[in-house]
Amino acid sequence: MDSFLDTIVVGGGQAGLSVSWHLTQAGKEHLVLDRGEIGDTWRNRWDSFCLVSPNRLCRLPGFPYDGNDPDGFMLRDEIVDYIKRYAASFNPPYRAGVEVQRITAAEDTNQFTLTTSDGVLTARNIVITVGTHQHPNFPEWDEDLPDGVTGMHTRDYRNAEGLADGAVFIVGSGQSGCQVAEDLHLSGRKVHLAVGNAGRIPRRYRGRDIFDWDLATGYMTMPVEQHPIGTAIRFKAHPHLSGRDGGRTIDLRRMALDGIQLHGKVLGIEEGCFRLSSDLAETLVGIDEVCRDEMAGIDKFIEENGLDDPMEEVSLVDWLPEPEPALLDLSDADVLTVIYATGFHFDFSWIDLPVFDERGYPRYARGVTEIPGLYYCGLHWMHTQGSGLFYGVGEDAKYVVAHLLNRIDS
């Protein structure tokens, strides 16, 4: 491996490959470094994992979805195959199994030094395509679980067969938590779900998929600076949504009627018991309100634009939680596995450059940082909602590469 390259792309997921495609089209020397292998981001999800955006929205540069189910939702192994076929379509200069351990500014030059697991490299330009879902979050009380109860993160969940017999308690009801809860319930497990504040949105409304409404209203392509809550949207939990079995709305009240036991938030552990909050009813009201607001916004858009999409009456599922004790004895509930659907955190401390804000998140304008030659791509809401999706990552990659090429040619 040459010790100097004009451009190094750190990360070989869909963002890194999209950047590589644009650089390849321009005939520019570069190298993609990936600490794993192509498709690992998706290969390491649970067995029943699938996309929540329709297949037809998969449009990596030069490689739009080419299957026979455009309105469906690719399963995990199909996603891996799509990524692998994408890479094979243009044969990027790619090195698997190379971890970038530190990036610094090379002394007395306008270059960067990369310390890797395979030696030291120097580059004039670097594009970081490592996302923010880097390290799983675990609650402080994880080590206080009773003997015989196994705690694990959704990152490590694969299927019900891989868990000990007995009930499963899932902590967190974001998109992953709800999907894993559904997967376990369908397998015949007794499932407990501690409900958080992530909202829900309808899978379909007034004849269209929710992503079609995101496209029609311009939400999908709206710059993050114009979002009602601004860049704070980058750190919000994803709303409940599923692509399973053709796609459906995830409604926690319906899940409760189907047999999944809902609880308030887990506040800690006391002598083998989960200490639970008493605000489940209020939390569910807030979750439903997010869905109502989403539908009201679509109604307003239809009215203002004179569209003829059919009216749709949506009523709440008739289920209300009963008051529950503040403590849940895990042994009495036969809970032998606790799954943390508590999200991830990022750590960019391995990039030893002054380009981060007070929370350690990189500063940039659509992927272009204040340090010449340092770029980002593929982050959640980096520029638009589509930035972290198969739908929009290619546009961001095109923008970043155009800026990079102008720097090379200047």
N, C-alpha and C positions, 0 to 999 in steps of 0.2 A: 504494500500500500504506500503510494507516494506520500511524503511528509508534508508537501504543500499542494493545496488545491485552491482554485479560485473561489469555489463556493461549496460549503458543506451543509447538507440538510440533516438536522438532528431529529430523528423520528421517522419511522417507516409506515405509519398508518395512512389513512386516506388523505390527510392533509400533506404529509411528506411526499407521498406518491403524486399528488396533484401538482405540487411545486416542481417535482422532478419532471413531470410530463411537459410543463411549460418551458423549463430550462432545456429539455431535450429538443423540443420543437424549435427552439432558438439556436440550437447547436452549441450550447455553452457547457464547458467542462464543469462537472460537479460530482458529488458523492453523497449518497444517502446512507446514514449510519442508523442502525436499528438494534437495540439491545436484545430484541427477540427475533421473531420471524414474521414474514408477511402474513397478516390476518390474525395475529395474536390478540389484538384488542377485542376482537369478536369471538375468537376461538375459546377464550377463557370465560365466557358467560355460561349461565346454566343451560341445560339441555334444551328446554322448550323456549328459550329466548327468541324473540323476533323483533323486527323493526316496528316502530309505532307510526312511521310515515309511510305512505303508499309507495310501492315499488317504482311507480312511474316518476317519482321525485328523485330517484337515484340518477344523478347525471354527472358523474365524474368526468373531467376534461377528456374529450375524445372517446368516451365510453359510457353512453347512456344505457339505462336498463334495457336488456335485450331478451327478456323472458316472455312467457305467455300469460302472465298474471299481473298486468300493470296496476290493477286496483287492490292486489293482495299485499301481504307483508312478509318479506323474506325471513325464513327461519335462520337460526344461528349458522348452521353449516352452509346454507345457501349464500349468506353474507360473506363468509370466508371464501367461498368459491368465486364470488363476484370480485372480491379484492384481488385474489390470486390471478384471475383471468385479466384483470385490469393491468396488473404489473407485467404479465406476460405479453400484453398487447404492444408494449413499447420497450420492454427490457431495460429498466432503469439501472444505472450504476449503483448497485445496492450491496451493502455489507451487513449480513445478519450477525447477531451475537456480539456486537461491539457496543459497549456502554460508554457514553460520554460522562466522565466523572467530574470534570471541571473545565470551565471556559474563562480565560483571562485575556486581557489586552497584551499583545506581544510588545515588548519593549522597543521604543524608538521606531515603530512602524505603524502603519494604519492597518494592522492585521490582528488576527485573533489566534490564540494558542488553545488547542483542545487536548486535554489529557484524557486518554481513553484506556479501556481495558486492553487495547491492542497497540499501545504506543502513543507518542505525542504527534499531533498534526498541527499545521498552520493553515489558516484560510483568510482570504480577503473579505469574504462574506459568509454569514451564517444565518440560516433560517431555522428557527426553533419551532418544531411542530409537535412538541410534547404537550398534551392537554393538561387540564387542572385536576383530573380524576387520577391523581398519582398515588395517594396513600389513604387507606381506609380509616374512617373514624371509628373509634371504640369508646364507649362510655367509661367514665372513671371507675364505675363499680363493676366492670367486667371481671376483675380478679376476685370479686366477692361472691361469685356464683357458687351455689352449694356443690358439694362433692357429688359427682355423678351427672351433673348438668354441663353440657358442652356449649360454649359460646363460639359463634363464628360469624363472619361478615358475609353479606350477599356476594362479595367477590369470590368466595370460596364455595358457595353453594352450587351444586350441579343437579341433583334430583333427590326425591324422597328416599330412594333406595339407599343412598349414601349416608343417611342419618340413622341414629339409634331409634328403636321402636319407641312409641309414645307420642305425646302431644308436642307441638312446636309453638314457641312464643316468638313472634316477630316484633322487633322494636323499630318503629318507624313506618309510616304509611305513604311515603313518596311513591314515585312510579315503580321503582324496583321492589319496594316492600309489598305493594299491592299485587304485583305480578307474581312474586314468589309465594305470597299467601294463597293466591288463586291456584298456582301450580300444585302446592301441597294439598289444598282442599280437594282438588280434582283427583289426586292420588289416593284419597281416602283418609288422610290424616286429620286429626283434630287440630285446629289452628286457632291460636290467640293472636290478636293484632293490636298493638298499642298505637293509637291514632295520633299523628302529628298534625301540623297546620298546612301541609301542602294541599292546594286546591284541586278541583277536578274540572274537566272540560268534556263536552259531549264528543263521542266518536263521530257522529253525524248529526246534522241539524238542517232542517228545511231542504232536504234532498241532496246535500253535499257533505263530503268528508270535511272535518274541521280544518285539515291542511289546505283544502281547496278554498275555504273561506279566508284562511291566512293569506293565500295568494291573491284572492279577489280584492280583499280590503287593503292590500299593500303591507299588512303586518309582517309578512315573511321577509320583505325587502326593505323595511323601514330601518334607517340607520339608528344604532343604539342610542345616540345622543338625542334622538327625537322620541324615544320611548317615554311613556308617562312617568316612570320612576328612574329614567336615565340608566347609567351603567350599573346601578344596583341590581338590575335584572340578571346580570352575569352570575350572581351568587344566590339566586332564588331557586328553591326546589322545583323540579319539573312537576307539572300537574299530573294527576292520575289519568292514564290512557293506556289502551292495550291494542295490539294488532293480532292477538291470538284468535285463531279460528275465523279469520276473515275480518277481525277488528270489532271491538265493542267498547262501550262506555264502562268505566269502572265506577260503580256506585257503592260506597261503603255500606249504606243502609241495605241495599240488595244483598251484599255479601253477608251481612248479619242474618237476614232472613234465610239465606242458603245454608247457614250453619257455622260461619266463621264468627268467633266470639270477639267482639270489640271491647277495648279498654281505653282508659285515659292514658296519658303519658306516664312512662316509668320514671319515677323521681329518685329511686335508689333501691337498695336491698337491705332488709332487716331480718336477720335470723331465718334465712331461707325463703323469705317472702319478697315479692316485688311491692314496693310502695307506689301507689298509683294516684294520679291527679283525679280530681272530681269534676273535670270540665268537659267530659266527652260530649254531652249534649250540645254545649255551646260551640265546641270545635266543629261538630258536624254541621251546625247551622252556618258557620263561616265557610266551610268547604262548599256547601250548596250555594252559598251566595256568589262564590267565584264562578260557578257554572251559570247562574242566572245572569250575572254581568256579561259573561261571554255571549250568551244568547241574545241579550238585550242589545249588545253592540252590533251583532249580525242583523237583528231586526231593523235597527236604525239605518244601517248601511243599505239594506234592501229598499227601505222606504225612500231614503234620500236619493237613490239612484234609479228609482222607478223600475226595479226588477220584479219579475213575476214568480219568484221561487215560492212554492206552496207554503201556506201557514202550517205551523206545527205546535200543537199544545203539548207541553211537557209537564207532568205532575210529579211531585216528590213521591218516592217510595214510602209507603206507610209503615215506618218502623221508628220507634223511639227507644233509646236506651233506658234501662231501669237503673236506679242507684245501685252502685256496687261497693263492697267493702274497700277500705283504703289499702288493705293488704291482700295479696294473692299468694297463697302458699303454693310454691311450684311443685312440691311433692304431692300435695292433695290433688293438684290439677294434672298430675302425671306428665309434667313438662320435663323432658330430658334434653331438649335442644333449644337454645336461644339464638335467633338469627338477627344480626344487627343490620338493619336497612338505614343506616345513619350517615350515608354519604361518604364523601372523600374530601381530602384537603390537599393543597399543593405545597411544594417546597422547591423553589427555584434558587436556593442558596448555593447550588453548584455552579451557578453563573455569576462569577465574581466581577460584575460590572455594575456601575451606578445607574440602573435603569428600572428600579422598582419603587412602588409607593410604600406607604407606611405599613400596609398589610402584607408586603412581599409580592404583590401582583405587578406584572410588568407594565410599564408606561409605554403607550404606543398610539399611533393614529392609523387605524386600519392596517395594523401589522407592522408599520414603519416606526422604529424607535428613534430616539434622539441621538443614538450612537450610530454614526455612518457605518453601514454594512451589517447591522444587526436587525433581524426581522423576526416576526412571529406569524404563524398561520394555524388555523384549525381550532382556536379557542372558542368556547361557548359564548355566543353573542359578541364575538370579536368586532364585527361590523354590523351584522344583521342576525336575525333569528337563524337564518340558513348557514351561518358561518361554521357552526360545529356539526352540520348535517351533510349528507351526501348531496343535498340540493344546492347548497351555496358555497361549499368549501372551494370549489374550482374557481369561482369568481374572485374570491379573496386571494387565492394562489396566483391568479392572472395579474391582479393588481400589484401584489408584492414583487413578483418576478419582473414586471414592467419597470418598477422603481429600481430594482436591483440591476437590471440590464442598462438602464440609463446611467447608473453609477459606474458600471464596468466600462461603458463606451465613452464616458465623459473624460 
